[in-house]
Amino acid sequence: AWLVAVVRRGRALGVVRDDLPAELVAEVCLGIGEAVDGWSLAHLESLTPELMAGLNTKTLELFRRVTLPPGKEEGR
């Protein structure tokens, strides 16, 4: 429920897409988080600090791409 509230607040600010149900956007974000966590745990022994830092940056980019309104580029 908290993530749906965050999605709705983002929509009110015009920074989160509104072409999909808020609950679906929240579920997709949860799915990304779960997938990255699961992958990271499965590969924990081979994750260097540099790789982890890059993975964090790329994961944030995934969230941005999923939540950004269609046709809107980041920073605009």
Secondary structure, 3 states (H helix, E strand, C coil): CHHHHHHHHHHHCCCCCCCCCHHHHHHHHHHHHHHHHHHHHHCHHHCCHHHHHHHHHHHHHHHHHHHCCCCCCCCC
